[in-house]
């Protein structure tokens, strides 16, 4: 709507209420806006999806071409000593979501020239007119999301895309069955048209703190989970890192509360649908056994207390949301000490 109200102004308009009704929201939007309160209209968080075909195009353009690997190799060579000595802020770069953000998503989603645009010779990614989310750059009017993706940024991007492709193709084949998470339920019968919500692309990486906010329940992740028509998947890596991340555990908690379909998947198929793993068992039985064993062991040891977060305040906010009522007062007290 092109409005960005200060906290004081929001409290004034809400008149003490925690939430605005649809009627009150319509009244607020219709009221005159001060010049200082105007901002560029943005795509709602729940509509910031990326179609599978778009993800595959990025993989082809930056991963399969070897371009991103070359950027990572150059960085690793330049900072070899710092990486080897484990200096703060230096780590071995590979073609995962961290490096995709550093060399593609963040540079291309703000105005100006960058190396990624030289690689994109056909101009398939539109030029940015402002700092924005990558999904808004590609889909300025938004896309209805079929599936929310819970994942670990350290997993190779190509493996993530493969996992999502297999999931989409599986549900194309099972369309019309009794499954509640078929593509017909999600709203499409074409795998490449399946729209996934992935935080790297959906959240404005130039303004993460403001977009995520202080309340997980009011933030973009919760909005996307609630609106995803086909539920969610969790993309697992060989170390089952999503089970160790507090945001992933929050996502699972909300999916359960909202009674949304949920599956565990990897680049070999869906662990929640054993029939999809038959080919993987034949092709690489040892790899399948390892990831199944690691998943079972992680399920036994999963803990929100031990889970990790890049921002400690996020961890405390999520604890407060998922804790039982008796623990929330203690957690609020912990937060005041941060």
C-alpha positions as CSV (number, residue, x, y, z in Angstrom):
1,X,0.0,0.0,0.0
2,X,3.0,2.3,0.0
3,X,2.7,3.1,3.7
4,X,5.3,2.8,6.5
5,X,3.9,4.1,9.8
6,X,6.0,4.8,12.9
7,X,5.3,2.6,16.0
8,X,3.8,5.7,17.7
9,X,1.5,6.3,14.7
10,X,0.5,2.6,14.6
11,X,-0.4,2.7,18.3
12,X,-2.4,5.8,17.7
13,X,-4.4,4.4,14.8
14,X,-5.0,1.1,16.6
15,X,-6.2,2.8,19.7
16,X,-4.6,0.3,22.0
17,X,-5.7,-2.8,20.1
18,X,-3.1,-5.4,19.3
19,X,-4.6,-6.1,15.9
20,X,-6.7,-4.2,13.4
21,X,-9.9,-5.7,12.1
22,X,-10.4,-5.8,8.3
23,X,-12.8,-2.9,8.6
24,X,-10.3,-0.8,10.6
25,X,-7.5,-1.7,8.3
26,X,-9.5,-0.4,5.3
27,X,-10.1,2.8,7.2
28,X,-6.4,3.3,8.0
29,X,-5.4,2.7,4.4
30,X,-8.0,5.2,3.2
31,X,-6.8,8.0,5.5
32,X,-4.4,10.7,4.2
33,X,-0.8,9.7,4.5
34,X,2.0,12.2,5.5
35,X,4.8,12.5,3.0
36,X,7.2,11.0,5.6
37,X,5.0,7.9,5.8
38,X,5.0,7.2,2.1
39,X,7.2,4.4,0.8
40,X,7.4,2.2,-2.3
41,X,4.6,-0.3,-2.4
42,X,5.9,-3.8,-1.7
43,X,4.6,-7.3,-2.5
44,X,3.0,-8.9,0.6
45,X,5.2,-11.5,2.3
46,X,2.8,-14.3,1.7
47,X,3.0,-13.7,-2.1
48,X,6.8,-13.6,-2.5
49,X,7.1,-17.0,-4.1
50,X,9.5,-18.3,-6.8
51,X,8.3,-20.8,-9.4
52,X,10.3,-24.0,-9.7
53,X,11.1,-23.0,-13.3
54,X,12.6,-19.7,-12.0
55,X,14.8,-21.6,-9.5
56,X,16.0,-24.0,-12.2
57,X,16.8,-21.0,-14.4
58,X,19.0,-19.5,-11.6
59,X,20.7,-22.9,-11.2
60,X,21.4,-23.1,-14.9
61,X,22.6,-19.5,-15.2
62,X,24.9,-19.4,-12.1
63,X,25.6,-22.9,-10.9
64,X,25.6,-25.2,-13.9
65,X,27.6,-22.7,-15.9
66,X,30.4,-22.8,-13.2
67,X,30.1,-19.0,-12.6
68,X,29.3,-19.2,-8.9
69,X,31.9,-21.9,-8.3
70,X,34.5,-19.5,-9.9
71,X,33.5,-16.7,-7.5
72,X,33.8,-19.0,-4.5
73,X,37.1,-20.4,-5.7
74,X,38.5,-16.8,-6.1
75,X,37.3,-15.9,-2.6
76,X,38.8,-19.1,-1.0
77,X,42.1,-18.5,-2.7
78,X,42.3,-14.8,-1.7
79,X,41.4,-15.6,1.9
80,X,43.0,-19.0,2.3
81,X,45.1,-18.1,5.4
82,X,42.2,-16.5,7.2
83,X,39.9,-19.4,6.4
84,X,42.6,-21.9,7.5
85,X,43.1,-20.0,10.8
86,X,39.3,-19.8,11.3
87,X,39.4,-16.0,11.6
88,X,36.0,-14.5,12.4
89,X,33.9,-13.8,9.3
90,X,36.0,-16.0,7.0
91,X,34.8,-19.5,5.9
92,X,35.1,-21.8,2.9
93,X,32.6,-20.8,0.3
94,X,30.7,-23.3,-1.8
95,X,27.7,-23.1,-4.1
96,X,25.1,-22.9,-1.3
97,X,22.5,-20.3,-0.4
98,X,25.1,-18.2,1.5
99,X,27.2,-17.7,-1.6
100,X,24.2,-17.3,-3.9
101,X,23.1,-14.5,-1.6
102,X,26.5,-12.8,-1.6
103,X,27.1,-12.9,-5.4
104,X,23.6,-13.1,-6.9
105,X,20.6,-12.3,-4.7
106,X,21.8,-9.2,-2.8
107,X,23.8,-7.6,-5.6
108,X,21.0,-8.0,-8.2
109,X,18.2,-6.9,-5.9
110,X,19.6,-3.4,-5.6
111,X,20.2,-0.7,-8.2
112,X,23.5,-0.6,-10.0
113,X,25.9,-2.9,-11.8
114,X,27.3,-6.1,-10.5
115,X,29.2,-9.1,-11.8
116,X,26.1,-11.3,-11.8
117,X,24.5,-9.0,-14.4
118,X,27.4,-9.6,-16.7
119,X,26.8,-13.3,-16.4
120,X,23.1,-12.7,-17.1
121,X,23.8,-11.6,-20.7
122,X,20.1,-11.9,-21.8
123,X,18.9,-9.7,-19.0
124,X,16.5,-12.4,-17.6
125,X,16.6,-10.8,-14.2
126,X,15.1,-7.3,-14.4
127,X,17.1,-4.3,-13.1
128,X,16.2,-3.2,-9.6
129,X,14.9,0.3,-9.1
130,X,15.3,0.0,-5.3
131,X,16.5,-2.4,-2.7
132,X,14.0,-5.2,-2.6
133,X,13.4,-8.9,-2.2
134,X,14.7,-11.0,-5.1
135,X,11.2,-12.6,-5.6
136,X,9.7,-9.1,-5.9
137,X,12.2,-8.3,-8.6
138,X,11.2,-11.3,-10.7
139,X,7.5,-11.3,-9.8
140,X,6.5,-7.6,-9.1
141,X,2.9,-8.5,-8.7
142,X,3.6,-11.5,-6.5
143,X,2.6,-15.2,-6.8
144,X,0.3,-17.4,-4.8
145,X,2.5,-19.8,-2.9
146,X,1.9,-23.5,-3.1
147,X,4.6,-24.7,-0.8
148,X,6.6,-23.2,2.1
149,X,10.2,-24.4,2.2
150,X,12.0,-24.9,5.5
151,X,15.7,-25.5,5.0
152,X,19.3,-24.9,5.9
153,X,21.3,-22.2,4.0
154,X,24.4,-24.3,4.0
155,X,23.0,-27.0,1.7
156,X,24.1,-26.8,-1.9
157,X,21.6,-24.9,-4.0
158,X,21.5,-27.5,-6.8
159,X,20.6,-30.2,-4.2
160,X,17.8,-28.0,-2.9
161,X,16.4,-27.4,-6.4
162,X,16.7,-31.2,-7.1
163,X,14.7,-32.0,-3.9
164,X,12.0,-29.5,-4.8
165,X,11.8,-30.8,-8.4
166,X,11.4,-34.4,-7.3
167,X,8.7,-33.3,-4.8
168,X,6.8,-31.4,-7.5
169,X,7.1,-34.2,-10.0
170,X,6.0,-36.8,-7.4
171,X,2.8,-34.8,-6.8
172,X,2.1,-34.4,-10.4
173,X,2.1,-38.2,-10.7
174,X,-0.1,-38.6,-7.6
175,X,-2.5,-35.8,-8.6
176,X,-6.0,-37.0,-8.1
177,X,-5.3,-39.4,-5.3
178,X,-6.5,-39.1,-1.8
179,X,-3.3,-37.2,-0.7
180,X,-4.1,-33.8,0.8
181,X,-0.9,-32.4,-0.6
182,X,-1.2,-33.2,-4.4
183,X,-0.5,-30.5,-6.9
184,X,-4.2,-30.4,-7.8
185,X,-4.8,-29.3,-4.2
186,X,-2.0,-26.8,-4.4
187,X,-3.5,-25.3,-7.5
188,X,-1.3,-26.4,-10.4
189,X,-0.7,-29.6,-12.4
190,X,2.7,-28.4,-13.9
191,X,5.8,-29.1,-11.8
192,X,7.7,-26.0,-13.2
193,X,4.8,-23.8,-12.2
194,X,4.8,-24.9,-8.5
195,X,5.6,-21.8,-6.4
196,X,7.9,-22.2,-3.4
197,X,8.4,-19.7,-0.6
198,X,12.1,-19.6,0.2
199,X,13.3,-17.0,2.7
200,X,16.5,-16.1,0.7
201,X,14.4,-14.8,-2.1
202,X,11.2,-13.8,-0.2
203,X,12.8,-11.6,2.5
204,X,14.5,-8.3,1.5
205,X,18.1,-9.1,2.3
206,X,18.9,-5.4,2.5
207,X,16.5,-4.9,5.3
208,X,16.2,-8.2,7.1
209,X,15.7,-6.9,10.7
210,X,12.9,-4.6,9.7
211,X,11.1,-7.3,7.6
212,X,11.4,-10.1,10.1
213,X,10.5,-7.8,13.0
214,X,10.4,-8.7,16.7
215,X,7.4,-11.1,16.7
216,X,7.7,-14.4,14.7
217,X,3.9,-14.6,14.7
218,X,3.6,-11.3,12.9
219,X,6.5,-11.9,10.6
220,X,6.9,-13.1,7.0
221,X,7.5,-16.7,7.8
222,X,4.2,-17.1,9.7
223,X,2.3,-15.3,6.9
224,X,3.8,-17.6,4.2
225,X,3.1,-20.8,6.2
226,X,-0.5,-19.8,6.8
227,X,-1.2,-19.0,3.2
228,X,0.7,-21.8,1.5
229,X,-2.0,-23.8,-0.3
230,X,-0.1,-27.1,-0.4
231,X,1.6,-27.0,3.0
232,X,5.3,-27.2,3.5
233,X,8.5,-29.3,3.0
234,X,11.7,-29.4,4.9
235,X,14.8,-29.9,2.8
236,X,17.3,-32.1,4.7
237,X,21.0,-32.2,4.3
238,X,23.2,-35.1,5.4
239,X,23.7,-33.6,8.9
240,X,20.0,-32.8,9.3
241,X,20.8,-29.2,10.1
242,X,17.2,-27.9,9.9
243,X,16.5,-29.8,13.1
244,X,19.2,-27.8,14.8
245,X,17.9,-24.4,13.6
246,X,15.4,-22.5,15.8
247,X,13.5,-20.9,12.9
248,X,13.0,-24.3,11.3
249,X,11.5,-25.6,14.6
250,X,9.3,-22.6,14.8
251,X,8.1,-23.3,11.3
252,X,7.3,-26.9,12.2
253,X,5.4,-25.8,15.3
254,X,3.3,-23.4,13.3
255,X,2.6,-26.0,10.6
256,X,1.3,-28.4,13.3
257,X,-0.9,-25.6,14.9
258,X,-2.3,-24.7,11.5
259,X,-2.8,-28.4,10.5
260,X,-0.8,-27.8,7.3
261,X,0.6,-30.8,5.3
262,X,4.3,-31.3,5.9
263,X,7.0,-33.6,4.4
264,X,10.7,-34.2,4.9
265,X,12.5,-34.3,1.6
266,X,16.0,-34.5,0.2
267,X,17.7,-34.6,-3.3
268,X,16.9,-38.4,-3.4
269,X,13.1,-38.0,-2.8
270,X,10.6,-37.7,0.0
271,X,11.4,-39.4,3.3
272,X,7.7,-39.0,4.2
273,X,6.7,-41.1,1.1
274,X,8.9,-44.3,1.1
275,X,7.6,-45.3,-2.4
276,X,9.4,-42.2,-3.8
277,X,12.7,-43.5,-2.6
278,X,12.7,-46.9,-4.4
279,X,15.0,-45.7,-7.2
280,X,17.3,-43.9,-4.8
281,X,17.7,-47.1,-2.7
282,X,18.7,-49.0,-5.8
283,X,21.1,-46.4,-7.1
284,X,22.8,-45.4,-3.8
285,X,21.6,-47.6,-0.9
286,X,24.4,-46.5,1.4
287,X,23.5,-42.8,1.0
288,X,19.9,-43.5,1.7
289,X,20.6,-45.5,4.8
290,X,22.9,-42.7,6.1
291,X,20.3,-40.0,5.7
292,X,17.5,-42.1,7.1
293,X,19.6,-43.1,10.1
294,X,20.7,-39.5,10.7
295,X,17.1,-38.3,10.5
296,X,15.9,-40.8,13.1
297,X,18.7,-40.0,15.4
298,X,18.1,-36.3,15.0
299,X,14.4,-36.7,15.8
300,X,15.3,-38.3,19.1
301,X,17.6,-35.4,20.1
302,X,15.8,-32.4,18.6
303,X,15.6,-29.6,21.2
304,X,14.5,-26.0,20.9
305,X,16.7,-25.1,23.8
306,X,19.8,-26.3,22.0
307,X,18.7,-25.0,18.6
308,X,20.9,-22.4,16.9
309,X,20.0,-18.9,15.6
310,X,22.1,-16.4,13.7
311,X,20.4,-13.6,15.9
312,X,20.1,-14.5,19.6
313,X,17.0,-12.3,20.0
314,X,15.2,-14.3,17.3
315,X,15.9,-17.4,19.4
316,X,14.4,-15.9,22.6
317,X,11.4,-14.5,20.6
318,X,10.7,-18.0,19.2
319,X,11.1,-19.6,22.6
320,X,8.5,-17.3,23.9
321,X,6.1,-18.2,21.1
322,X,6.4,-22.0,21.3
323,X,6.9,-22.4,25.1
324,X,4.2,-23.5,27.4
325,X,2.5,-20.7,29.4
326,X,4.4,-21.4,32.6
327,X,7.7,-20.8,30.9
328,X,6.9,-17.6,29.0
329,X,7.4,-15.3,32.0
330,X,10.9,-16.7,32.5
331,X,11.7,-16.3,28.9
332,X,10.5,-12.7,28.9
333,X,12.8,-12.1,31.8
334,X,15.7,-13.5,29.8
335,X,14.9,-11.2,26.9
336,X,15.2,-8.1,29.1
337,X,18.8,-9.1,29.9
338,X,19.8,-9.1,26.2
